[in-house]
Amino acid sequence: MKPSLLDASSVLKKYGILPKKSLGQNFIINQRALDDVISAADLTGHEEIIEIGAGFGTLTIELAQHADQVFAVEIDKRLIPVLRDNLQDFENVTLVHADFLQLDPIELVSRPGYYVVANIPYYITSALLRHLMESSIPPARIVLTMQREVAQRIISAPGEMSLLALSVQIFGRAVITARFTAECFYPIPEVDSAVLRIDIYEEPVVPHEVIPAIFSLARAGFGQKRKKLRNSLARELGSSPEEVEKLLAKAGIQPKSRAQELSIQDWENIARIAAE
């Protein structure tokens, strides 16, 4: 039987479960918010989907009604009996009790082109995105409900770039498709939320061989983002600020620039010139 979106507290009370803040458990209780997530996924009915943090199955049930196969991953063993009860009528759902960050998606899906659709614990956002982007078979599309401020940061353009934005935008096109308030969840979180959709490119926007160097340099640059790049990159490159300034000039970058001002192409140029 499908659990009521507006009665999450009763569903959890029935099983004697209290949401754990340490696991970032905030369950969707608003139908419009749920519809926004499904709409963002733009499902045709033929997809394999991985859901991370299945909770007590509200989103899982909607996904099962719109997709071919759903792999519902849940780390909290207390919720497994709830999910078994609520999902028993859906033969196209496979329940997986595991920490998704310890799984390779290839252990679940049968083919490339799968989607990830999830209302995730917000504290794992960066680690989860990195895990998905670097997996042996990345998803074709990622749709995540996340903290609105983080979603906004991910879609930022040069001038307000972050390391997270860079690491996502190298691999895919990210857009915010919906926004909703904290009251759409139970328990009510301290932040508002957004739905972020990332369509993964067939190939990254920079060659694979230069990506490790880009990330090494970007971590150094964003690690001291208040400093000018000539200073923040000097230690990473084993060079003096004056030498870094010459490198930046060769890459067509102003020596007074800071990390958040650079584009992906700028980082690629720095990485290539630094390797000469």
C-alpha positions as CSV (number, residue, x, y, z in Angstrom):
1,M,0.0,0.0,0.0
2,K,1.3,3.4,-1.0
3,P,2.3,5.5,2.1
4,S,0.6,8.9,2.4
5,L,2.8,11.8,1.5
6,L,1.2,13.9,4.2
7,D,1.5,11.3,6.9
8,A,5.2,10.5,7.1
9,S,5.3,10.8,10.8
10,S,2.6,8.1,11.2
11,V,4.4,5.8,8.8
12,L,7.6,6.1,10.8
13,K,5.7,5.9,14.1
14,K,4.1,2.6,13.0
15,Y,7.6,1.0,12.8
16,G,9.0,2.8,15.8
17,I,11.5,4.8,13.8
18,L,12.7,8.3,14.5
19,P,14.5,10.1,11.6
20,K,18.2,10.4,12.2
21,K,19.8,13.8,11.7
22,S,23.2,12.1,11.4
23,L,21.9,10.4,8.2
24,G,20.3,13.5,6.8
25,Q,16.9,12.0,6.8
26,N,14.3,14.4,5.6
27,F,11.4,12.8,3.7
28,I,9.4,14.4,0.9
29,I,5.8,15.0,2.0
30,N,4.6,17.3,-0.7
31,Q,3.0,16.0,-3.9
32,R,4.0,18.9,-6.0
33,A,7.7,18.6,-4.9
34,L,7.5,14.9,-5.7
35,D,6.0,15.6,-9.1
36,D,8.8,18.1,-9.8
37,V,11.4,15.4,-9.2
38,I,9.7,13.0,-11.6
39,S,9.2,15.7,-14.2
40,A,12.9,16.6,-14.1
41,A,13.9,13.0,-14.7
42,D,11.8,13.1,-18.0
43,L,11.2,9.3,-18.0
44,T,10.0,7.3,-20.9
45,G,9.3,4.0,-19.1
46,H,12.4,2.2,-20.4
47,E,15.0,3.4,-18.0
48,E,17.0,1.7,-15.3
49,I,17.1,4.0,-12.3
50,I,19.2,4.0,-9.1
51,E,17.6,5.7,-6.2
52,I,19.9,6.7,-3.3
53,G,18.3,7.0,0.1
54,A,15.0,5.3,-0.6
55,G,13.6,6.2,2.8
56,F,10.2,4.6,3.3
57,G,9.5,4.4,-0.5
58,T,7.5,7.5,-1.5
59,L,9.8,8.5,-4.4
60,T,10.6,4.8,-5.1
61,I,6.9,4.0,-5.8
62,E,6.6,7.0,-8.2
63,L,9.8,5.9,-10.0
64,A,8.5,2.3,-10.3
65,Q,5.4,3.6,-12.0
66,H,7.4,5.5,-14.6
67,A,10.5,3.4,-15.3
68,D,11.5,-0.1,-16.3
69,Q,13.7,-1.0,-13.3
70,V,14.4,0.7,-10.0
71,F,17.3,-0.1,-7.7
72,A,16.4,1.4,-4.3
73,V,19.5,1.8,-2.2
74,E,19.1,2.5,1.5
75,I,21.8,2.5,4.2
76,D,19.5,2.6,7.3
77,K,18.6,-1.0,8.2
78,R,15.7,0.2,10.2
79,L,14.0,1.3,7.0
80,I,14.4,-2.0,5.2
81,P,11.2,-3.6,6.7
82,V,9.3,-0.5,5.8
83,L,10.5,-0.6,2.3
84,R,9.7,-4.3,1.9
85,D,6.2,-3.7,3.0
86,N,5.6,-0.6,0.9
87,L,7.2,-2.0,-2.2
88,Q,5.9,-5.5,-2.2
89,D,3.5,-4.8,-5.1
90,F,6.3,-3.6,-7.4
91,E,8.2,-6.4,-9.1
92,N,10.4,-3.9,-11.0
93,V,12.0,-2.6,-7.7
94,T,15.2,-4.2,-6.3
95,L,15.8,-3.2,-2.7
96,V,19.5,-2.8,-1.8
97,H,20.7,-2.4,1.8
98,A,24.0,-0.7,1.4
99,D,26.1,2.5,1.5
100,F,26.0,3.6,-2.1
101,L,29.3,5.4,-1.7
102,Q,30.8,1.9,-1.3
103,L,29.1,0.5,-4.4
104,D,30.1,0.7,-8.1
105,P,26.9,1.3,-10.0
106,I,27.9,-1.5,-12.4
107,E,27.1,-3.9,-9.5
108,L,23.5,-2.9,-9.8
109,V,22.6,-1.9,-13.4
110,S,22.7,-4.1,-16.4
111,R,23.6,-1.6,-19.0
112,P,25.0,2.0,-19.6
113,G,22.5,4.9,-19.9
114,Y,21.0,4.4,-16.5
115,Y,19.7,7.4,-14.4
116,V,20.2,8.4,-10.8
117,V,17.1,10.0,-9.2
118,A,17.2,10.7,-5.5
119,N,16.3,12.8,-2.6
120,I,19.7,12.6,-1.1
121,P,21.1,13.4,2.4
122,Y,22.5,16.8,1.7
123,Y,25.8,16.2,3.5
124,I,26.9,13.6,1.0
125,T,26.3,15.8,-2.1
126,S,29.9,16.5,-3.1
127,A,31.1,12.9,-2.3
128,L,28.1,11.4,-4.2
129,L,28.6,13.5,-7.3
130,R,32.3,12.7,-7.4
131,H,31.5,9.0,-6.9
132,L,29.1,9.0,-9.8
133,M,31.3,11.0,-12.2
134,E,34.3,8.8,-11.5
135,S,32.4,5.5,-11.6
136,S,33.3,2.9,-14.3
137,I,30.0,3.5,-16.0
138,P,28.7,7.0,-15.2
139,P,24.9,7.6,-15.4
140,A,23.4,9.3,-18.4
141,R,21.3,11.6,-16.2
142,I,21.4,12.6,-12.5
143,V,18.4,14.2,-10.8
144,L,18.9,15.2,-7.2
145,T,17.0,17.1,-4.6
146,M,19.6,19.0,-2.7
147,Q,20.2,22.2,-0.7
148,R,19.2,25.1,-2.8
149,E,22.4,27.0,-2.1
150,V,24.6,24.1,-3.2
151,A,22.6,23.6,-6.4
152,Q,23.0,27.3,-7.2
153,R,26.7,27.0,-6.6
154,I,27.0,24.0,-9.0
155,I,25.4,25.9,-11.9
156,S,27.6,29.0,-11.3
157,A,29.5,30.6,-14.2
158,P,33.0,32.0,-14.2
159,G,33.1,34.8,-11.7
160,E,31.4,32.7,-9.1
161,M,32.8,29.3,-9.9
162,S,33.5,26.7,-7.2
163,L,35.5,23.5,-7.2
164,L,32.2,21.6,-7.1
165,A,30.9,23.5,-10.1
166,L,34.0,22.8,-12.0
167,S,34.0,19.1,-11.2
168,V,30.3,18.8,-12.4
169,Q,30.5,21.0,-15.4
170,I,33.4,19.2,-16.9
171,F,31.2,16.1,-17.1
172,G,27.7,17.4,-17.7
173,R,25.2,20.2,-18.2
174,A,23.6,21.2,-14.9
175,V,20.3,23.1,-14.5
176,I,18.0,23.8,-11.6
177,T,14.5,22.6,-12.7
178,A,12.5,23.4,-9.5
179,R,12.8,25.0,-6.1
180,F,10.8,24.4,-3.0
181,T,10.7,25.3,0.7
182,A,11.7,23.4,3.7
183,E,8.1,22.7,4.6
184,C,7.9,20.1,1.8
185,F,9.9,17.7,4.0
186,Y,9.5,15.8,7.3
187,P,11.3,16.6,9.5
188,I,11.5,20.2,8.3
189,P,15.2,20.8,7.4
190,E,16.9,24.1,8.1
191,V,17.4,25.0,4.4
192,D,15.3,25.3,1.3
193,S,15.8,22.8,-1.5
194,A,16.1,22.6,-5.3
195,V,16.0,19.9,-7.9
196,L,19.2,19.7,-9.9
197,R,19.3,17.9,-13.2
198,I,22.7,16.9,-14.7
199,D,22.8,15.5,-18.2
200,I,26.1,13.8,-18.6
201,Y,28.1,14.4,-21.8
202,E,29.2,11.4,-23.8
203,E,32.7,12.7,-23.3
204,P,34.0,15.3,-20.8
205,V,34.5,18.8,-22.2
206,V,38.2,18.4,-21.7
207,P,40.3,15.4,-22.7
208,H,40.5,12.6,-20.1
209,E,44.3,12.8,-19.8
210,V,44.3,16.4,-18.6
211,I,41.5,16.1,-16.0
212,P,43.8,14.9,-13.1
213,A,46.0,17.9,-13.6
214,I,43.1,20.3,-13.8
215,F,41.7,19.0,-10.5
216,S,45.1,19.2,-8.7
217,L,45.5,22.8,-9.8
218,A,41.9,23.7,-9.1
219,R,42.1,22.2,-5.6
220,A,45.1,24.4,-4.9
221,G,43.4,27.4,-6.3
222,F,40.1,27.1,-4.6
223,G,41.8,26.0,-1.4
224,Q,43.0,29.5,-1.1
225,K,40.4,31.3,-3.2
226,R,40.9,34.6,-1.5
227,K,44.5,34.6,-2.8
228,K,45.5,35.5,-6.3
229,L,46.3,32.5,-8.4
230,R,50.0,33.6,-8.7
231,N,50.2,32.8,-5.0
232,S,47.8,30.0,-4.5
233,L,49.3,27.9,-7.4
234,A,52.9,28.5,-6.5
235,R,53.2,25.6,-4.0
236,E,51.3,23.2,-6.2
237,L,53.5,23.9,-9.2
238,G,56.7,24.1,-7.1
239,S,57.4,27.5,-8.6
240,S,57.7,31.1,-7.4
241,P,54.8,33.5,-7.7
242,E,56.7,35.3,-10.3
243,E,57.1,32.1,-12.4
244,V,53.4,31.3,-12.0
245,E,52.6,34.8,-13.1
246,K,54.5,34.2,-16.4
247,L,52.6,30.9,-16.8
248,L,49.3,32.6,-16.3
249,A,50.2,35.2,-18.8
250,K,51.1,32.6,-21.4
251,A,47.7,31.0,-20.7
252,G,46.0,34.3,-21.4
253,I,45.0,34.8,-17.7
254,Q,45.4,38.0,-15.8
255,P,48.0,37.5,-13.0
256,K,45.6,39.1,-10.4
257,S,42.8,36.6,-11.2
258,R,41.3,34.3,-8.5
259,A,40.2,30.8,-8.9
260,Q,36.4,31.6,-9.0
261,E,37.0,33.8,-12.0
262,L,38.3,31.1,-14.3
263,S,36.5,29.0,-16.9
264,I,37.0,25.3,-17.5
265,Q,39.0,26.3,-20.6
266,D,41.3,28.5,-18.5
267,W,42.0,25.6,-16.2
268,E,42.8,23.3,-19.2
269,N,45.2,26.0,-20.6
270,I,47.0,26.3,-17.3
271,A,47.3,22.5,-16.9
272,R,48.7,22.1,-20.4
273,I,51.2,24.9,-20.2
274,A,52.3,23.7,-16.7
275,A,53.1,20.3,-18.2
276,E,55.3,21.7,-20.9
